[in-house]
């Protein structure tokens, strides 16, 4: 399917714009004005900081594990080169949808739309119109869902579809990392709080 074909077909469905969700922790998060120097360093904030997300402040209860998580997350999702960022976001979205993490699905759907400068893919997914996806986007979603399933259902055919859609081995490894970290991150968010 060409980009023009995708544009024509996506005109058949309403384009959605997702509103941000909020996340509320079950445990009281660390308050900036009460944080230890180690917690402040982990969050990379100064005592004058006013706005640090409740999720970050919840994870900051254990500053060492928070730093390890953040370094790994940033290396997977924000590294230069390799798989384009919007494809990483689409993989994260696929994992989050399978895991039922509404908050993460919302964040990554909005990031994908912003990076792509189009809500067409997200609109098609949320409208249940997978037939409107370009082959690369469809292959990413199929692989993300198969890899996230319990037990995983990813097979050689998923890798073949990614390669047929133009991905090289390095990009596929980047995609695996993006999907896998959200298999973990979603499961971390669920017991710590809820989205509204």
C-alpha positions in Angstrom: 0.0 0.0 0.0 1.5 3.4 -1.0 1.4 6.5 1.2 -1.3 8.0 -1.1 -3.4 4.8 -0.8 -3.1 5.0 3.0 -4.2 8.7 3.0 -7.2 7.8 0.8 -8.2 4.9 3.0 -7.7 6.7 6.3 -10.1 9.4 5.1 -12.8 6.6 5.6 -12.3 6.8 9.4 -12.4 9.8 11.7 -8.9 11.0 12.8 -8.6 10.8 16.5 -6.6 12.9 18.9 -6.0 11.2 22.2 -6.1 13.3 25.3 -3.3 12.7 27.9 -4.2 10.4 30.8 -3.0 10.9 34.4 -1.4 8.3 36.5 -2.0 8.0 40.2 0.3 6.0 42.5 -1.0 3.7 45.2 2.0 4.6 47.4 2.8 8.2 48.3 5.4 9.4 45.9 8.6 11.1 47.1 8.0 14.8 47.7 10.7 17.0 46.2 11.1 19.1 49.3 11.6 15.9 51.4 13.8 14.0 49.0 17.2 12.8 50.0 20.2 14.1 48.0 20.5 10.6 46.5 16.8 10.7 45.4 17.2 14.2 44.0 20.3 13.1 42.0 18.4 10.0 40.7 15.6 12.2 39.5 18.1 14.7 38.2 16.3 17.6 39.8 17.3 20.5 42.0 15.5 21.4 45.2 13.8 24.2 43.3 12.1 21.9 40.9 8.3 22.1 41.1 7.1 19.5 38.6 8.4 15.9 38.4 5.9 13.2 37.5 4.3 11.1 40.2 5.6 8.0 38.4 9.2 9.2 38.7 8.7 10.3 42.3 7.3 6.8 43.1 10.2 5.0 41.5 12.6 7.4 43.3 11.8 5.6 46.6 14.6 3.2 45.4 17.0 5.6 43.7 19.5 3.0 42.5 17.0 0.9 40.7 15.4 4.0 39.3 18.7 5.2 37.8 19.4 1.7 36.3 15.9 1.6 34.8 16.2 5.1 33.4 19.6 4.5 31.8 18.3 1.3 30.1 15.1 3.0 29.0 16.9 6.0 27.5 19.4 3.7 25.7 16.5 1.8 24.1 14.0 4.5 23.3 16.1 7.6 22.7 19.4 6.4 21.2 20.5 8.0 17.9 20.5 5.7 14.8 19.0 2.3 14.2 15.3 2.0 14.2 13.4 5.3 13.8 11.9 6.6 17.0 8.3 6.4 15.7 8.7 2.7 15.0 10.0 2.2 18.6 6.9 4.0 19.9 4.7 1.8 17.7 6.3 -1.3 19.2 5.8 0.1 22.7 2.2 0.8 21.9 1.7 -2.8 20.7 3.1 -4.2 23.9 1.1 -1.8 26.1 -2.1 -2.7 24.3 -1.5 -6.4 24.9 -0.6 -5.8 28.5 -3.7 -3.6 29.1 -1.6 -0.6 30.2 -3.9 2.3 29.2 -1.5 4.9 30.4 1.5 3.7 28.4 -0.7 3.0 25.3 -1.9 6.5 25.5 1.6 8.0 25.9 3.1 6.0 23.0 0.2 6.5 20.7 0.4 10.2 21.1 4.2 10.1 20.7 3.9 8.1 17.5 1.4 10.6 16.1 3.7 13.5 17.0 6.8 11.9 15.5 4.9 10.9 12.4 3.1 14.2 12.2 -0.1 12.3 11.5 -2.7 10.4 13.6 -3.5 8.1 10.6 -1.9 4.9 12.1 -3.3 5.5 15.6 -6.7 6.3 14.2 -6.7 3.1 12.2 -5.6 1.0 15.2 -8.2 2.5 17.5 -10.9 2.1 14.9 -10.1 -1.6 14.5 -9.0 -1.0 10.9 -5.7 -2.9 10.7 -6.3 -3.2 6.9 -5.4 0.5 6.6 -1.9 0.1 8.0 1.1 0.2 5.7 3.0 -3.1 5.6 5.8 -1.9 7.9 3.3 -0.6 10.5 1.3 -3.8 10.3 4.4 -5.9 10.7 5.5 -4.0 13.7 2.2 -4.3 15.4 1.9 -8.0 14.6 5.4 -8.7 16.0 4.8 -6.5 19.1 1.6 -8.4 19.9 3.2 -11.8 19.3 6.3 -11.1 21.3 4.3 -9.6 24.2 1.8 -12.5 24.4 2.1 -15.0 27.3 3.7 -17.3 26.3 5.3 -15.4 23.4 4.0 -16.3 19.9 6.7 -14.6 17.8 7.9 -16.8 15.0 10.2 -16.7 12.0 7.3 -15.4 9.8 7.1 -12.2 12.0 10.8 -11.6 11.3 10.3 -12.3 7.6 7.5 -9.7 7.5 9.7 -7.1 9.2 12.5 -7.7 6.7 10.0 -7.7 3.8 8.9 -4.2 5.1 12.5 -3.0 4.8 13.9 -3.6 8.3 17.5 -4.8 8.7 18.7 -6.9 11.6 19.9 -4.0 13.7 16.5 -2.3 13.4 14.7 -5.6 14.3 16.9 -5.9 17.4 16.1 -2.3 18.4 12.4 -3.2 18.0 12.7 -6.2 20.2 14.3 -4.1 22.9 11.5 -1.5 22.6 8.8 -4.1 22.9 10.6 -6.0 25.7 11.2 -3.0 27.9 7.4 -2.3 27.7 6.6 -5.9 28.6 8.5 -5.0 31.8 7.5 -1.4 32.2 3.7 -2.1 31.9 3.9 -4.7 34.5 5.8 -2.3 36.8 3.2 0.4 36.4 0.2 -1.8 37.1 0.9 -2.7 40.8 2.3 0.8 41.5 -0.7 2.8 40.4 -3.6 3.4 38.0 -4.5 5.7 35.1 -7.5 8.0 34.8 
